[in-house]
Amino acid sequence: MRILIAGGAGFVGGAVVERLAAHELILPSREPEKLRKAGVKGTFPVFTEDLEKLVAGFSPEIVINLLGIIRETPGASFDLVHREYTRRLLAGARAAGVKKFIQMSALGAAPDAPSEYHRSKFAGETAVRGSGLPYIIFRPSFITGPGQKFSRDLAKLARFLPVFAVPSDALVAPVEAAVVAACFGRAAEDGAIKDEIFELAGDRVLSFRQLAAESLAASGFRRPVIGLPRKLFFPLLPLFSLFPEPPMSREQYLMMASPNVPSGKFRGVKDLA
């Protein structure tokens, strides 16, 4: 199959590209040479803001949208990346007559979510469901695996911090990137799977304290990790914002307001294994 993957150069994208390597892959990228040098197989058009034209020009059978950010920058807002880019990809997919559109969303996506991140993710979902195309929407919990930014950042901080404090009342159900990629692969290859939302999560529910402790240990660091109520971090957000890479942004604080665990209303990983 000819599959266009938007966001294939990212953390999860790398796992999805590996899982679908047997297919004809179209991988738009702002830095296509990096993909070539990494030995990735596929076609590498330069990423353009005219995503409708980009998709329509390659006439893929499947479009996978992995584009997403967890922090806004002057050139990339949640609304642009999660809603508008999705709209443009969908327009191109309709013009190309794709067989299925597969969307990466997130657990917690809702129209009334506390964070703009989750509200914009839901807006992307709404566009997909209303597109008239066969679709699959994946809502993963916290995704783990080699190259995960949270783990990298903790390891960097552990080089000079003797102790960590994280919210103890923020819950996640970690799922490995390889498992998520397997779900995307199954959804792309099985024509019978369509018009459905899946919640992707692991078998364990952890607090962020447990997640941080396990991540540090996996990186070879033994540091005390103190769990504190999330609300105690709110007064620190202005201070955090002064850092080049804040340890916690206001949006991330709001994202933790609801447990990042499956609701039980939708099918999950075991249904795609």
Buried (B, 14 or more C-beta within 10 A) or exposed (E): BBBBBBBBBBBBBBBBBEBBEEBBBBBBBEEBEEBEEEEBEBEBBEBEEEBBBBBBBBBBBBBBBBBBBBEBEEEEBBBBBBBBBBBBBBBBBBBBEBBBBBBBBBBBBBEEBBBBBBBBBBBBBBBBBEBEBBBBBBBBBBBBBEEBEBBBEBBEBBEEEEEBBBBBBBBBBBBBBBBBBBBBBBBBBEEEBBEBBBBBBBEEBBBBBBBBBBBBEEEEBEBEBEBEEBEEBEEBBEEBEEEEEBBBBBBBBBBBBBBBBBEEEBBBBEEBE
